[in-house]
Amino acid sequence: MRPLKVGVIGLGVGEQHLAGFEADDRCEVVAVCDLDPGRLEEVRRPGLAATTDAEELLRSPELDIVSIASYDDAHFAQTLTALEHSKHVFVEKPLCRTLTETRELAHALAERPGLVLASNLVLRAAPLYRFAREEASRGGFGKLYAFDGDYLYGRLHKITEGWRGGVEDYSVMLGGGIHVIDLMLWITGERPARVAAAGNRISTEETSFRYDDFVAATYEFPSGLIGRITANFGSVHAHQHVVRVFGTEATLLHDDTGARLHRSRDPSRPAERLELAPVPSSKAELIPEFIRRVVDGDADGASVQHELNVVSACIAADQARTEGGAIDIEYA
């Protein structure tokens, strides 16, 4: 089988995409794109086309796969164009930013059922959360009744000085909270029906950043499960994901003191320390599985629907925050 031809858009985090595809002998990276010509010069080599025009790469008949790591507000249009030109797509989060966009992507995929689409929600690759998902699926937590996830960004300068501050309607839930929302749906195997949310921009009130830097959302699931998610971009704290999974038979806690699994309410019985990494080894960790799906022709509608569900849950939280009350979540 000939190697899959890959093009990478965006050489910020996309440099890790580039490395991930280059490390896999099933692929050959043949084109890269970045708005900065200097970045292109850094990776330029014989046989590697380099361009500042993403459309040129997206429409190239040579490519089988497009890996998208551009700014958040460019993801939807670039993903849609790639799909319309019969490309498999691996895209950074968020996949898109509105419910209309989720529906357009669902329609594009329905018309091209052989294409594989995956979003780089990379916490799924962390050993700790893979353990949590397996434990939940086998019933090790008992009946799940609560999931808490706090996305502590700890990098305030990236929204007050970086490109994020220039993105119209930038959402900290779509830009960061989406990681723990993804874990909530992925670990529990459920999707929420309703959400209420509130936010503020106290941490950035003296800066040029125009949107809420803190958002808290409460999700209601048909099973009775309650999810509480925060996207906290103003935190005075190192970058971290705090996760708590509560079931009738066990509780999993992960914070800056490590991961612990409680299997008893008896205070004399210590929790089990889990020496499992809460982050993946790199942001390219999900790429080999994506390539496997492309090679095997495994478009996997359930996986795509999960990607769309995660974005829809984030979008609904932003809508509930704006409207000031609980709303039903619409899914694509």
C-alpha positions as CSV (number, residue, x, y, z in Angstrom):
1,M,0.0,0.0,0.0
2,R,1.3,3.4,-0.9
3,P,1.8,5.9,2.0
4,L,-1.1,8.2,2.7
5,K,-0.2,11.8,1.5
6,V,-0.6,14.3,4.4
7,G,-0.8,18.1,4.5
8,V,-0.5,20.0,7.8
9,I,-2.1,23.5,8.3
10,G,-0.7,25.6,11.1
11,L,2.8,25.1,12.6
12,G,2.2,26.1,16.2
13,V,0.7,23.0,17.9
14,G,0.7,21.7,14.3
15,E,4.4,21.0,14.6
16,Q,3.4,18.1,16.9
17,H,0.9,17.0,14.2
18,L,3.7,17.1,11.7
19,A,6.0,15.1,13.9
20,G,3.2,12.5,14.6
21,F,2.4,11.9,11.0
22,E,6.1,11.8,10.0
23,A,6.8,9.2,12.7
24,D,4.2,6.8,11.1
25,D,5.4,4.8,8.1
26,R,1.9,4.6,6.8
27,C,2.1,8.3,6.0
28,E,4.1,10.8,4.0
29,V,3.8,14.5,4.8
30,V,4.1,16.3,1.5
31,A,2.7,19.8,2.2
32,V,2.6,22.3,5.1
33,C,0.9,25.7,5.5
34,D,1.4,28.5,7.9
35,L,0.6,32.2,7.8
36,D,4.2,33.0,8.9
37,P,6.8,32.4,6.1
38,G,9.5,32.2,8.7
39,R,7.9,29.1,10.2
40,L,7.7,27.6,6.8
41,E,11.4,28.2,6.3
42,E,12.1,26.3,9.5
43,V,10.6,23.1,8.2
44,R,11.3,23.5,4.5
45,R,13.1,20.5,2.9
46,P,13.2,18.8,-0.6
47,G,9.9,17.2,-1.4
48,L,7.8,19.2,1.1
49,A,5.6,21.8,-0.5
50,A,5.2,25.0,1.7
51,T,2.5,27.6,1.3
52,T,0.8,30.4,3.2
53,D,-2.4,29.7,1.4
54,A,-4.5,27.1,3.2
55,E,-7.0,26.8,0.3
56,E,-4.2,25.7,-2.0
57,L,-3.5,22.8,0.4
58,L,-7.1,21.9,1.1
59,R,-8.0,21.6,-2.5
60,S,-4.8,19.7,-3.6
61,P,-5.8,16.5,-5.4
62,E,-2.6,14.9,-4.1
63,L,-3.6,14.8,-0.5
64,D,-5.4,12.0,1.3
65,I,-5.3,13.6,4.8
66,V,-5.4,17.2,6.0
67,S,-4.3,17.9,9.6
68,I,-5.7,21.3,10.8
69,A,-4.1,23.2,13.6
70,S,-5.0,26.8,12.6
71,Y,-6.8,29.4,14.8
72,D,-10.1,28.3,16.3
73,D,-12.3,30.4,14.1
74,A,-10.7,28.8,10.9
75,H,-11.4,25.2,11.9
76,F,-14.9,24.8,10.5
77,A,-14.4,26.3,7.1
78,Q,-11.1,24.5,6.6
79,T,-12.6,21.2,7.7
80,L,-15.7,21.6,5.5
81,T,-13.5,22.4,2.5
82,A,-11.3,19.4,3.1
83,L,-14.3,17.1,3.4
84,E,-15.8,18.6,0.2
85,H,-12.5,17.7,-1.5
86,S,-12.6,14.1,-0.2
87,K,-9.9,14.5,2.4
88,H,-9.8,12.7,5.7
89,V,-9.5,15.3,8.5
90,F,-7.6,15.4,11.8
91,V,-8.4,18.8,13.4
92,E,-7.5,20.6,16.6
93,K,-10.3,21.5,19.0
94,P,-12.8,23.0,18.7
95,L,-14.0,21.2,15.6
96,C,-16.4,24.2,15.0
97,R,-18.1,26.9,17.0
98,T,-21.8,27.0,16.3
99,L,-24.7,24.5,16.1
100,T,-25.2,25.5,12.4
101,E,-21.6,24.5,11.7
102,T,-22.0,21.1,13.5
103,R,-25.0,20.4,11.3
104,E,-23.2,21.4,8.1
105,L,-20.3,19.1,9.0
106,A,-22.7,16.2,9.8
107,H,-24.4,16.7,6.4
108,A,-21.0,16.8,4.6
109,L,-20.0,13.5,6.2
110,A,-23.3,11.9,5.5
111,E,-22.7,12.6,1.8
112,R,-19.2,11.2,2.0
113,P,-19.6,8.2,4.4
114,G,-16.1,6.8,3.7
115,L,-14.3,9.8,5.2
116,V,-12.7,9.8,8.6
117,L,-13.0,12.9,10.9
118,A,-11.4,13.2,14.3
119,S,-10.8,16.1,16.6
120,N,-7.6,16.2,18.7
121,L,-9.3,16.0,22.2
122,V,-6.0,14.5,23.4
123,L,-6.9,13.9,27.1
124,R,-8.6,10.7,25.9
125,A,-5.0,9.4,25.4
126,A,-4.0,9.9,29.0
127,P,-3.5,6.6,30.9
128,L,-5.5,8.0,33.9
129,Y,-8.6,8.8,31.9
130,R,-8.4,5.6,29.9
131,F,-8.4,3.8,33.2
132,A,-11.4,5.8,34.4
133,R,-13.4,5.0,31.2
134,E,-12.6,1.3,31.5
135,E,-13.6,1.4,35.2
136,A,-16.9,3.1,34.4
137,S,-17.7,0.8,31.5
138,R,-17.2,-2.3,33.7
139,G,-19.3,-0.9,36.5
140,G,-16.4,-0.3,38.9
141,F,-17.8,3.0,40.1
142,G,-21.3,1.6,40.6
143,K,-24.0,4.0,39.3
144,L,-22.5,7.3,38.3
145,Y,-24.2,10.3,39.8
146,A,-21.7,13.2,39.4
147,F,-18.8,14.3,37.3
148,D,-16.7,17.4,38.0
149,G,-14.2,18.8,35.7
150,D,-12.1,22.0,36.1
151,Y,-10.0,23.2,33.3
152,L,-7.4,25.4,35.0
153,Y,-5.6,27.2,32.2
154,G,-3.0,29.1,34.2
155,R,-1.7,31.0,31.1
156,L,-3.6,34.3,31.2
157,H,-1.2,36.0,28.8
158,K,-2.4,33.7,26.0
159,I,-5.8,35.4,25.9
160,T,-4.7,38.9,26.8
161,E,-1.7,39.0,24.4
162,G,-2.0,36.1,22.0
163,W,-4.2,35.4,19.0
164,R,-7.1,34.2,21.1
165,G,-7.9,37.7,22.2
166,G,-8.4,38.7,18.6
167,V,-10.9,35.9,17.7
168,E,-14.4,37.2,17.5
169,D,-16.7,35.7,20.2
170,Y,-13.8,33.7,21.7
171,S,-15.2,31.0,24.0
172,V,-13.1,29.6,26.9
173,M,-15.5,26.7,27.0
174,L,-14.8,25.8,23.4
175,G,-11.2,26.8,23.7
176,G,-10.4,24.8,26.9
177,G,-13.4,23.5,28.8
178,I,-14.1,21.3,25.8
179,H,-11.3,18.9,27.1
180,V,-13.1,18.1,30.3
181,I,-16.6,18.1,28.7
182,D,-15.2,15.5,26.3
183,L,-13.9,13.5,29.2
184,M,-17.3,13.7,30.9
185,L,-19.1,12.3,27.9
186,W,-16.4,9.8,27.0
187,I,-15.9,8.4,30.5
188,T,-19.6,8.2,31.4
189,G,-20.8,7.0,28.0
190,E,-23.7,9.5,28.2
191,R,-24.7,12.9,26.8
192,P,-26.4,15.6,28.7
193,A,-29.9,16.9,28.0
194,R,-29.9,20.3,29.7
195,V,-27.4,22.9,30.8
196,A,-27.3,26.1,32.9
197,A,-24.2,28.3,33.0
198,A,-22.7,31.6,34.3
199,G,-19.5,33.5,33.7
200,N,-17.4,36.5,34.4
201,R,-14.3,38.3,33.3
202,I,-12.9,39.6,36.6
203,S,-9.4,38.3,35.9
204,T,-9.1,40.2,32.7
205,E,-11.2,43.3,33.4
206,E,-8.1,45.6,33.1
207,T,-7.0,44.0,29.8
208,S,-8.1,44.2,26.2
209,F,-9.7,40.7,26.4
210,R,-13.4,41.2,25.7
211,Y,-15.1,37.9,26.7
212,D,-15.7,35.9,29.9
213,D,-12.5,34.3,31.1
214,F,-14.3,32.1,33.6
215,V,-17.4,30.0,32.8
216,A,-19.1,27.4,35.1
217,A,-21.7,25.1,33.6
218,T,-24.0,22.5,35.2
219,Y,-25.2,19.7,33.0
220,E,-28.2,17.4,33.6
221,F,-28.2,13.9,32.1
222,P,-31.3,11.7,31.4
223,S,-29.9,9.1,33.9
224,G,-29.9,11.7,36.7
225,L,-26.1,12.2,36.5
226,I,-25.0,15.8,37.1
227,G,-21.9,17.3,35.5
228,R,-20.2,20.4,36.8
229,I,-17.6,21.9,34.4
230,T,-15.5,25.1,34.7
231,A,-13.3,26.7,32.1
232,N,-11.0,28.9,34.3
233,F,-8.6,30.8,32.1
234,G,-7.8,33.4,34.8
235,S,-6.6,30.9,37.5
236,V,-3.4,31.7,39.5
237,H,-2.4,28.1,39.1
238,A,-0.3,25.9,36.9
239,H,-2.0,24.5,33.9
240,Q,-4.0,21.5,35.0
241,H,-7.2,19.4,34.6
242,V,-9.0,18.6,37.9
243,V,-11.4,15.7,37.5
244,R,-13.7,14.0,40.0
245,V,-15.9,11.0,39.2
246,F,-18.5,10.0,41.7
247,G,-20.3,6.7,41.7
248,T,-22.2,4.7,44.3
249,E,-19.3,2.2,44.7
250,A,-16.2,4.3,44.1
251,T,-14.9,7.9,43.7
252,L,-11.9,9.0,41.5
253,L,-10.2,12.2,42.4
254,H,-7.4,13.9,40.5
255,D,-5.9,17.3,41.4
256,D,-2.5,18.7,42.1
257,T,-1.9,16.1,44.8
258,G,-2.3,13.2,42.3
259,A,-4.9,10.7,41.5
260,R,-6.7,8.6,44.2
261,L,-9.4,6.0,43.9
262,H,-11.7,5.6,47.0
263,R,-13.6,2.3,47.3
264,S,-14.9,2.7,50.8
265,R,-16.6,5.3,52.9
266,D,-14.7,4.0,55.9
267,P,-12.2,6.7,56.8
268,S,-9.8,4.1,58.2
269,R,-9.4,2.6,54.7
270,P,-6.9,4.7,52.7
271,A,-7.5,5.5,49.1
272,E,-5.6,3.7,46.4
273,R,-3.0,6.0,44.8
274,L,-3.0,5.8,41.0
275,E,0.4,6.2,39.4
276,L,-1.2,6.9,36.0
277,A,-0.3,10.0,33.9
278,P,-3.1,12.5,33.6
279,V,-1.8,13.8,30.3
280,P,-0.6,12.1,27.2
281,S,3.0,11.9,26.2
282,S,2.4,14.4,23.3
283,K,-0.3,16.2,21.4
284,A,0.2,13.7,18.6
285,E,-0.9,10.7,20.7
286,L,-4.3,10.2,18.9
287,I,-2.8,10.3,15.4
288,P,-1.9,6.6,15.1
289,E,-5.5,5.5,15.9
290,F,-6.8,8.1,13.4
291,I,-4.4,6.7,10.7
292,R,-5.6,3.1,11.5
293,R,-9.2,4.2,10.9
294,V,-8.2,5.7,7.6
295,V,-6.3,2.6,6.5
296,D,-9.1,0.2,7.6
297,G,-11.9,2.3,6.1
298,D,-13.3,2.7,9.6
299,A,-15.4,6.0,9.3
300,D,-17.1,5.0,12.6
301,G,-20.3,7.1,12.8
302,A,-20.5,6.8,16.5
303,S,-17.1,8.4,17.0
304,V,-18.0,11.3,14.7
305,Q,-21.3,11.7,16.5
306,H,-19.4,11.9,19.8
307,E,-17.2,14.7,18.3
308,L,-20.3,16.6,17.3
309,N,-22.0,16.0,20.7
310,V,-19.0,17.4,22.6
311,V,-19.1,20.6,20.6
312,S,-22.8,20.9,20.9
313,A,-22.6,20.6,24.7
314,C,-20.0,23.5,24.8
315,I,-22.1,25.6,22.5
316,A,-25.2,25.1,24.6
317,A,-23.3,26.2,27.8
318,D,-22.3,29.4,26.0
319,Q,-25.9,29.9,25.0
320,A,-27.2,29.2,28.5
321,R,-24.7,31.7,29.9
322,T,-25.9,34.4,27.5
323,E,-29.6,33.7,28.1
324,G,-29.3,33.4,31.9
325,G,-31.2,30.1,32.4
326,A,-31.2,26.4,31.9
327,I,-31.8,25.3,28.3
328,D,-32.3,22.0,26.4
329,I,-29.2,21.0,24.5
330,E,-29.6,20.7,20.7
331,Y,-27.5,18.1,18.9
332,A,-26.5,17.8,15.3
